Amino acid sequence: MRVLFLNNEGGGFADYVEVEPGTTVQKFFARQLPDREAHDFLIRVNRQHVAADHVLAEGDRVSMTPTKIEGASGATPEVTRGTSHATARSTIRPASV
């Protein structure tokens, strides 16, 4: 069966990928990004968060977006909630000398 895979790492790309019926999100991640750790990615199926044991279905849209970006250490996201929206900003800490 085919799923649409969106790799948002680096330049990112989208492509249809053949998977075996019964493939879980965890197995799909390990196959597509074998040298990466799943806890470093935001993984969604059809724009929804899913569990690692979620079984993919024909036509699913799977996106994998890194949450840790190389060279971005020292930035701590801080979220401020308003009445109608949430705004995220980063606090930059100086590197220790």
C-alpha positions as CSV (number, residue, x, y, z in Angstrom):
1,M,0.0,0.0,0.0
2,R,1.1,3.6,-0.4
3,V,1.4,6.4,2.1
4,L,2.6,10.0,1.5
5,F,5.8,10.7,3.5
6,L,6.8,14.3,4.3
7,N,10.3,14.5,5.6
8,N,10.6,18.0,7.1
9,E,14.3,17.5,8.0
10,G,16.6,19.9,6.1
11,G,15.1,21.0,2.8
12,G,12.2,18.5,3.2
13,F,10.5,16.5,0.5
14,A,7.2,14.7,0.0
15,D,7.0,11.3,-1.8
16,Y,4.7,8.3,-2.0
17,V,6.2,5.3,-0.3
18,E,5.2,1.7,-0.5
19,V,4.7,0.0,2.9
20,E,3.5,-3.4,4.0
21,P,-0.1,-3.7,5.4
22,G,0.1,-3.6,9.2
23,T,3.1,-1.3,9.4
24,T,3.1,0.8,12.5
25,V,4.3,4.3,12.8
26,Q,7.3,3.1,14.9
27,K,8.4,0.6,12.2
28,F,7.9,3.2,9.4
29,F,10.0,5.7,11.3
30,A,12.8,3.2,11.8
31,R,12.7,2.3,8.1
32,Q,12.7,5.9,6.8
33,L,15.1,7.5,9.3
34,P,17.2,4.5,10.6
35,D,20.0,6.8,12.0
36,R,17.6,9.0,14.0
37,E,15.8,8.8,17.3
38,A,12.0,9.1,17.2
39,H,11.9,11.2,20.4
40,D,13.7,13.9,18.4
41,F,10.8,14.2,16.0
42,L,7.2,15.4,15.9
43,I,5.4,12.6,14.1
44,R,1.9,13.0,12.7
45,V,-0.4,11.0,10.6
46,N,-3.0,12.9,8.7
47,R,-2.0,16.0,10.7
48,Q,-2.8,14.3,14.0
49,H,-0.5,13.1,16.8
50,V,-0.6,9.3,17.0
51,A,0.9,6.6,19.2
52,A,3.9,4.6,18.1
53,D,1.8,1.5,17.6
54,H,-0.7,3.3,15.3
55,V,-1.1,1.2,12.1
56,L,-0.8,3.0,8.9
57,A,-3.6,2.8,6.3
58,E,-3.6,3.3,2.5
59,G,-3.3,7.0,1.6
60,D,-2.2,8.2,5.0
61,R,-0.1,11.4,5.1
62,V,2.9,10.9,7.5
63,S,5.0,13.8,8.5
64,M,8.2,13.8,10.5
65,T,9.5,17.1,11.7
66,P,12.7,17.4,13.9
67,T,12.3,19.0,17.2
68,K,16.0,19.3,17.8
69,I,17.8,21.4,15.3
70,E,21.6,21.1,15.2
71,G,23.3,24.3,16.3
72,A,20.3,25.6,18.1
73,S,21.4,24.7,21.7
74,G,20.9,27.3,24.3
75,A,17.5,28.4,23.0
76,T,14.7,27.6,25.4
77,P,11.2,28.0,23.9
78,E,8.8,29.9,26.2
79,V,5.1,29.9,25.4
80,T,2.9,32.8,26.4
81,R,-0.9,32.2,26.1
82,G,-3.2,35.0,25.1
83,T,-7.0,35.0,25.0
84,S,-7.2,34.3,21.3
85,H,-3.9,32.8,20.4
86,A,-0.6,31.4,21.7
87,T,2.8,33.0,20.9
88,A,6.1,31.2,21.2
89,R,9.4,33.0,21.8
90,S,12.9,31.8,22.6
91,T,15.1,32.9,25.4
92,I,18.7,32.9,24.3
93,R,21.2,32.1,27.0
94,P,24.9,33.0,26.6
95,A,27.2,30.1,26.0
96,S,29.4,29.3,29.0
97,V,33.1,30.2,28.5
